[in-house]
Amino acid sequence: MKQTDKIYVAGHRGLVGSAIVRSLQAKGYTNVIGRTHKELDLLSQQGVRDFFEKERPDVVVLAAAKVGGINANNTAPAEFAYENMQIQCNVIQCCHDFQVKKLLFLGSTCIYPRIAPQPIPEDALLTGPLEETNEAYAIAKIAGLEMCKFYKRQYGDDFISCMPTNLYGPHDNYDLEGSHVMPAMIRKFHEAKVNGAPFVTLWGTGTPLREFLYVDDMADACVFLLEHYSGEQHVNIGTGKEVTIRELAETVKKAVEYEGEIVWNANMPDGTPRKLTDVTKLHGLGWQHKIDLEEGVALAYQWFRENVEEARL
Ligand SMILES: NC(=O)c1ccc[n+]([C@@H]2O[C@H](COP(=O)([O-])OP(=O)(O)OC[C@H]3O[C@@H](n4cnc5c(N)ncnc54)[C@H](OP(=O)(O)O)[C@@H]3O)[C@@H](O)[C@H]2O)c1
């Protein structure tokens, strides 16, 4: 990749897309472009084709997707399947037709089998039944990942994929209906502190084990893969470290400086007992995360506090 290459980041305003734009610009890439959902609906095959015809990007990062929490996935599986498959087909085919020199496709560890070996190696993909709560999304994403492999195999296109673990940081989604566990906790503890509430209620038992990666670290890994990786298999992106949801809650409580109690609502689902990525391959390529959980949570909370107006609540 050259510093002057035209790099199109699809989904450039989302949690992942905005971090990748920051990382590319910080690394001296001067020609990074994006289009808002309003400017370019990636569900429109003609719209995507016209955009590629006009802009002719050299490199593409596909960080646009219909993303959501357990409730959203449960209530709208058809939309999650259709929208993600349509976006991927439109963008991947145009990347081929307009001969972009590199495409990075983003999967997510929630598309690995529900009961995968832990830590989860890349070749665990498609080896068992999926987590029901996000099956539609998972099948769509798996199709995207495999498409990149098939375009590389049939046409020699340099289309690569990565599989980031749970991410958090600036521009995250704080809407309690659709958000992931980390932003939900940051918002709940912040609002409890502001309102002087004596306790905060959190879902589940607090025992599940989870891995969290600060999104700017993830973006750094994505640019690293764009610059150094052309393999057919996707690459996990994570820290290789896990905490219990209870330990996460204590870390967020400390960052927010909330003095009250935590109450666990065990009637609410815990989700899969453990989800940790195997990052041997990524480490073998020469990349390691830099921002540990405590520092990352403090940075995420600082962004939330400074951007509460703009945050997706
Ligand atoms: N969040 C995580 O923890 C996580 C972990 C691993 C992997 N990932 C992967 O990262 C990718 C992005 O996720 P994210 O967390 O960054 O989601 P996000 O914050 O919701 O960003 C998604 C972006 O895609 C845009 N978009 C959606 N549908 C579109 C359409 N039809 N046309 C144009 N733009 C559209 C959205 O724009 P609007 O908001 O304007 O609709 C939004 O800016 C996904 O592929 C996901 O699998 C995320």
The ligand as a Gaussian input file, in Angstrom:
#p B3LYP/6-31G(d) Opt

LIG

0 1
 N      -18.644000      -3.962000      17.677000
 C      -17.926000      -5.035000      17.903000
 O      -17.676000      -5.440000      19.066000
 C      -17.370000      -5.825000      16.742000
 C      -16.556000      -6.906000      17.047000
 C      -16.034000      -7.628000      15.993000
 C      -16.301000      -7.299000      14.684000
 N      -17.090000      -6.246000      14.423000
 C      -17.371000      -6.000000      12.986000
 O      -17.113000      -4.678000      12.625000
 C      -18.036000      -4.253000      11.602000
 C      -18.620000      -2.916000      11.988000
 O      -19.218000      -3.048000      13.250000
 P      -19.374000      -1.767000      14.219000
 O      -19.388000      -2.277000      15.597000
 O      -18.411000      -0.699000      13.823000
 O      -20.875000      -1.311000      13.830000
 P      -21.490000       0.156000      13.795000
 O      -20.817000       1.014000      14.791000
 O      -22.955000      -0.018000      13.841000
 O      -21.044000       0.664000      12.320000
 C      -21.629000       0.132000      11.166000
 C      -21.636000       1.238000      10.126000
 O      -22.166000       0.689000       8.910000
 C      -23.046000       1.647000       8.355000
 N      -24.064000       0.979000       7.542000
 C      -24.902000      -0.014000       7.912000
 N      -25.738000      -0.348000       6.885000
 C      -25.398000       0.472000       5.852000
 C      -25.884000       0.620000       4.517000
 N      -26.895000      -0.122000       4.048000
 N      -25.315000       1.560000       3.730000
 C      -24.313000       2.343000       4.207000
 N      -23.791000       2.251000       5.462000
 C      -24.333000       1.320000       6.271000
 C      -23.684000       2.326000       9.561000
 O      -24.158000       3.596000       9.187000
 P      -25.492000       4.132000       9.949000
 O      -25.185000       4.055000      11.422000
 O      -25.626000       5.516000       9.433000
 O      -26.570000       3.186000       9.536000
 C      -22.496000       2.439000      10.536000
 O      -21.768000       3.630000      10.326000
 C      -19.065000      -5.359000      11.458000
 O      -18.773000      -6.067000      10.290000
 C      -18.828000      -6.236000      12.654000
 O      -18.985000      -7.570000      12.330000
 C      -17.632000      -5.483000      15.389000

